[in-house]
Amino acid sequence: MTDTTPPDDTTRTETDRPAVLVPLAVLEGQSLPTGTPDLLANARVVLLGYHVIPEQTAAEQARAQFGETAMAKLEAFAGALANAGATVETRLVFTHDERTTIDRLIYEHECLAVLVPNGIERVESVLVALRGTVGVGRNTCLVAGLFAESDVDVTLYHALNESETIADGESFLNGVRADLVERGMDPERIEVVVEEAEAAVDAIARHGESHDAVVMGETDPSVTTFVFGMPSEQVAERFLGPVLVVQRERPEE
């Protein structure tokens, strides 16, 4: 594991930075997409290079054969993130189960979010899709941590459920907006959108088309299944840009 700290970083401490896991299939040709360093310039990035190996292959054997090549690629990606301003920790893992590995590292490094790393030319606006009150504080911590010191516009979006009124939805999002402002965000850069939608995922995709990145919570299992249950190219086809999936807080064992 390698720690990379950007030069002259005097304005933010390590604890101020939201932790984001960025998983890359480093030996399968997956690279750091365009725009990722700018998107995560204010983050503590856990850069995971992973390679799925056959059940009969030992991780130590794969590391001995491919570790040097994989680590060289990972260090180059870490350098690009650090040059943009992020602090970076790198992990290289040879695994038989990528989802188990990703889940384990989320909790080991206390990551607020996982990035579905699709490319984008620039980050000027972000859609934050919120489905419920559980875990909202983690969403605001991530959004403010990444964008409070930037000129990024944020749209808070909520699709009503059957028991909610427009007034309920607006009250919910205005509370989130107040929290973001308290965390240092410019209120003029925060828009609130509430609507009735038959399929929340379709609505998020539709609104996401007019933004550069999407933030969505893991509080709704259907949203989690959508993001991680489809190949990355299908996610890119729907959203066209990077997706930050805010993770549930790990329950006390």
C-alpha positions, 0 to 999 in steps of 0.5 A: 500500500502506498500513501500519496499526499499532494504538495502544499496541501495546507487547507484541508486535513486528512480527516476533512476529506471524504474517503472514496473507493475507486476500483479498477480492473487494472490488468484488464485494461481499465484505466483512470477515466478522464475527469476523475482527478478533478472530480476527486480533487478534495477526496481521500482516495482509496485506489484499488487495483484488482484482478480476478483470478481463477479458483485454482490460482493462488493469489501469491502466484498471481502477484509474483507473476503480474504484481510489478506490472499492475503496481506500475499502472496503479502508481501512475493513476495515483500520481494523476489523482495526487497532482489534482489535489487528492490524497491517495492510498493504493491497494493491489489485490488478486482475488477470486471474488471482486465484490467481496474484496470491494465490500471489505475495503469499503469498511477497512478504509471507512469509505463514504462512497464507491466510484463507478468510474466513467469519464467526463470532460469537466465537472460543473454540475452534479445530481444528488439523488436522495430517496430517504432520510436514512444515511442522508448525513453521509450524502451531505458529508460527501457532497460538501467535502468534495464540492464546497470549495469548488464552483460546482452546481448541485441539484438535490433530487427526490422522487416522491413515494406514494405517501408523500406530498410535494410539500413533504419532498420540498421540506425534506430537500430543504433540510438537506440544503440547509445541512450543505450550507452549514457545511460550507456550500454556497446556497446559490449553487444548490437547486431543489427538484421534487417530482412524482416518478413511477420508476425512480431509477429511470427518473434519476437517469433522465435527470442525470443526462443534464449533469456531469456526475451523479451521487446516489445513496445505498439506502435504497436496495433497488438503486444499489442493485441497479448500479452494481448489478449491471456491467459498467458499460450499461451504467455509462449508457444510462448516466454518461458520467461517473457515479458516486454511490454513498455506502450505508454505515456499517452496523455495530457487530 
